[in-house]
Amino acid sequence: METTITANIDYVQGHLRYGHYELILDKTELKEFKQISKEDQISWIEEEGEFILDEYRIEDRGDITDITIEEPIQGNLNKALGWECR
């Protein structure tokens, strides 16, 4: 079992460079999408699509402010119930 360690930082400074939207439509939705105006298509994409960040650049970052150790769930459950893991 693996343990995840998370170290939070107080800031990140840089630039978001490129991104795109992805929208999955069924056949009926696609037919409707093709029949509406470009402006309505854009609204639909912005409201229902998932924005994917393609490229970014980090120029600076803050210091680590706290560290969290997340032990595997099964291990925590067994420990809480008083069971031994073997």
C-alpha positions as YAML, in Angstrom:
chain: A
units: angstrom
residues:
- id: 1
  name: MET
  ca: [0.00, 0.00, 0.00]
- id: 2
  name: GLU
  ca: [1.24, 3.47, -0.85]
- id: 3
  name: THR
  ca: [1.12, 6.61, 1.27]
- id: 4
  name: THR
  ca: [0.46, 10.02, -0.28]
- id: 5
  name: ILE
  ca: [2.29, 13.04, 1.10]
- id: 6
  name: THR
  ca: [0.87, 16.46, 0.16]
- id: 7
  name: ALA
  ca: [2.94, 19.61, 0.69]
- id: 8
  name: ASN
  ca: [0.96, 22.84, 0.25]
- id: 9
  name: ILE
  ca: [2.65, 26.07, -0.85]
- id: 10
  name: ASP
  ca: [1.48, 29.61, -0.21]
- id: 11
  name: TYR
  ca: [1.47, 30.79, -3.87]
- id: 12
  name: VAL
  ca: [2.29, 29.98, -7.49]
- id: 13
  name: GLN
  ca: [3.25, 32.66, -9.98]
- id: 14
  name: GLY
  ca: [3.35, 32.18, -13.72]
- id: 15
  name: HIS
  ca: [1.32, 32.22, -16.90]
- id: 16
  name: LEU
  ca: [-1.52, 30.12, -18.25]
- id: 17
  name: ARG
  ca: [-0.67, 29.84, -21.93]
- id: 18
  name: TYR
  ca: [-3.07, 27.69, -23.94]
- id: 19
  name: GLY
  ca: [-6.20, 25.67, -23.38]
- id: 20
  name: HIS
  ca: [-9.24, 24.19, -25.08]
- id: 21
  name: TYR
  ca: [-12.77, 23.02, -24.34]
- id: 22
  name: GLU
  ca: [-14.06, 19.48, -24.82]
- id: 23
  name: LEU
  ca: [-17.77, 18.77, -25.13]
- id: 24
  name: ILE
  ca: [-19.30, 15.34, -25.69]
- id: 25
  name: LEU
  ca: [-22.70, 15.28, -27.36]
- id: 26
  name: ASP
  ca: [-25.03, 12.44, -28.30]
- id: 27
  name: LYS
  ca: [-26.53, 12.27, -31.81]
- id: 28
  name: THR
  ca: [-29.60, 14.34, -30.92]
- id: 29
  name: GLU
  ca: [-27.53, 17.04, -29.22]
- id: 30
  name: LEU
  ca: [-25.09, 17.14, -32.13]
- id: 31
  name: LYS
  ca: [-27.95, 17.69, -34.58]
- id: 32
  name: GLU
  ca: [-29.24, 20.57, -32.44]
- id: 33
  name: PHE
  ca: [-25.71, 22.00, -32.02]
- id: 34
  name: LYS
  ca: [-25.17, 22.13, -35.78]
- id: 35
  name: GLN
  ca: [-28.42, 24.06, -36.27]
- id: 36
  name: ILE
  ca: [-27.83, 26.89, -33.79]
- id: 37
  name: SER
  ca: [-25.86, 30.10, -34.30]
- id: 38
  name: LYS
  ca: [-22.12, 30.35, -33.69]
- id: 39
  name: GLU
  ca: [-22.79, 32.56, -30.64]
- id: 40
  name: ASP
  ca: [-25.12, 29.93, -29.16]
- id: 41
  name: GLN
  ca: [-22.58, 27.21, -29.92]
- id: 42
  name: ILE
  ca: [-19.93, 29.18, -28.03]
- id: 43
  name: SER
  ca: [-22.29, 29.68, -25.06]
- id: 44
  name: TRP
  ca: [-23.12, 25.96, -25.03]
- id: 45
  name: ILE
  ca: [-19.44, 25.01, -25.10]
- id: 46
  name: GLU
  ca: [-18.53, 27.47, -22.34]
- id: 47
  name: GLU
  ca: [-21.43, 26.37, -20.11]
- id: 48
  name: GLU
  ca: [-21.35, 22.61, -20.65]
- id: 49
  name: GLY
  ca: [-17.84, 21.85, -21.89]
- id: 50
  name: GLU
  ca: [-14.82, 20.91, -19.83]
- id: 51
  name: PHE
  ca: [-11.94, 23.37, -20.02]
- id: 52
  name: ILE
  ca: [-8.56, 21.66, -20.42]
- id: 53
  name: LEU
  ca: [-5.37, 23.62, -19.70]
- id: 54
  name: ASP
  ca: [-2.79, 22.60, -22.31]
- id: 55
  name: GLU
  ca: [0.25, 24.65, -21.38]
- id: 56
  name: TYR
  ca: [1.43, 26.77, -18.48]
- id: 57
  name: ARG
  ca: [4.68, 28.21, -17.21]
- id: 58
  name: ILE
  ca: [5.59, 28.50, -13.52]
- id: 59
  name: GLU
  ca: [8.02, 31.31, -12.82]
- id: 60
  name: ASP
  ca: [8.05, 31.25, -9.03]
- id: 61
  name: ARG
  ca: [6.49, 29.40, -6.11]
- id: 62
  name: GLY
  ca: [6.16, 30.02, -2.41]
- id: 63
  name: ASP
  ca: [7.53, 28.07, 0.48]
- id: 64
  name: ILE
  ca: [5.91, 24.88, 1.73]
- id: 65
  name: THR
  ca: [3.42, 25.89, 4.43]
- id: 66
  name: ASP
  ca: [2.24, 22.50, 5.71]
- id: 67
  name: ILE
  ca: [2.65, 18.79, 5.04]
- id: 68
  name: THR
  ca: [-0.16, 16.23, 5.18]
- id: 69
  name: ILE
  ca: [0.42, 12.47, 5.26]
- id: 70
  name: GLU
  ca: [-2.52, 10.47, 3.90]
- id: 71
  name: GLU
  ca: [-2.22, 6.84, 4.86]
- id: 72
  name: PRO
  ca: [-4.04, 4.22, 2.80]
- id: 73
  name: ILE
  ca: [-7.75, 4.03, 3.62]
- id: 74
  name: GLN
  ca: [-7.72, 0.29, 4.27]
- id: 75
  name: GLY
  ca: [-4.91, 0.69, 6.80]
- id: 76
  name: ASN
  ca: [-6.77, 3.49, 8.59]
- id: 77
  name: LEU
  ca: [-10.03, 1.50, 8.64]
- id: 78
  name: ASN
  ca: [-8.34, -1.61, 9.99]
- id: 79
  name: LYS
  ca: [-6.53, 0.46, 12.61]
- id: 80
  name: ALA
  ca: [-9.77, 2.21, 13.64]
- id: 81
  name: LEU
  ca: [-11.53, -1.16, 13.98]
- id: 82
  name: GLY
  ca: [-8.63, -2.67, 15.92]
- id: 83
  name: TRP
  ca: [-7.83, -5.21, 13.19]
- id: 84
  name: GLU
  ca: [-4.31, -6.24, 12.33]
- id: 85
  name: CYS
  ca: [-3.01, -5.95, 8.75]
- id: 86
  name: ARG
  ca: [-0.83, -8.81, 7.53]
...
